[in-house]
């Protein structure tokens, strides 16, 4: 056989293994689990739900109302108290689409929202207060912690301040959610029911990202597909897990687990904070669940390739722990798995190499077939599936660019802040 045929057969063998042996990563059936039992007097792990209400003003915060729930009487008492913590930096463009959805939660128990204005220059904090005044719903507290101390990334510095304020009010759970995430009215209730009913310490959902522009259609579903391939959700959700990860845009964390894990201090330098959070929780003995969201959506637009490029390059090399050998292995793997099938099919047909053409075509067909469920989840047409090699090539270039930026000292950049030498995720 020709060298071309051997490469095609190697790629096909990898795809057969990915299809059957990588935790069925391509399936999209890992959705929020139903509660094995509903909340009754708290979760049974942290005492009864409830606690003191927010003061009207505390620590320079602009706040509104008392912490309350939408249920009445004994029904509210059966549900754990929850504090929603939202780090926000220059989010005035998306806040009108996301914050009202949090304030409108129909959670039966006691809940409140803490928005941490992380040095915004676009009036994010004032807008949040105005939205709360107009929309009503859950009480909102807006705080501003100032610039991060050395050794902290901006988001985790904001979370540190928001979580500390929230914990002082005695919540049993903390919902950590990004400022661009919109929640259906029953989102918080379903999250808490899943955590309590299944005795989980960290429940996170990968929000359905916006898919509207042509570049979003090409790149966004593949982003989630690649993440699931790297961290198969089924492996994460096993009683004896084989992988560890979380989705930072929507993560319900048990407060006592956060304290036991030392979060967020132990991950203060992490750029990929969601995976780092999951590892810290797992090291503390906590149980984790991760899946795709049906009731949680990102409203942040990425209309052009440039915005998507910056989103990926910000953390791609950090994911590889800034290791040149891992970078080389990733590039080689992307070439073998995604580039070789279409190249060997075309070259085999052009050169009369039947084995190369057959193996390359079969590998490409398996690849496209595994991508179809994710395209269906994102309500995208099937004909995008054969374009996955091109999208993978874009991700290869983004990963290399992320490494180049790291070695130039630029590192991860986000909202006007640059982290030249950030840690990917502390392992100790």
Buried (B, 14 or more C-beta within 10 A) or exposed (E): EBEBBBBBBBBBEBBEEBBEEBBBBBBBEBBBBEBEEEBEEBBEEBBBBBBEBBEEEEBEBBBBBEBBBBBEEEEBBBBBBBBBBBBBBBBBBBBBBBBBBBBBBBBBBBBBBBBBBBBBEEEBBBBBBEBBEEBEBBBBBBBBBEEBEEEBBBBBBBBBBBBBBBBBBBBBBBBBBBBBBBBBBEBBBBBBBBBBBBEBBBBBBBBBBBBEBEBBBBBBBBBBBBBBBEBBBBBBBEEEBEBBBBBBBBBBBBBBBBEBBEBBEBBBBBBBBBBBBBBBBBBBEBBBBBBBBBBBBBBBBBEEBEBBBBBBBBBBBBBBBBEEEBBEEBBEEBBBBBBBBBBBBBBBBEEEBEBBBBBBBBBBBBBBEBBBBBBEBBEBEEEBBBBBBEBBBBBBBBBBBBBEBBEEEBBBBBEEBEBEEBBBBBEE
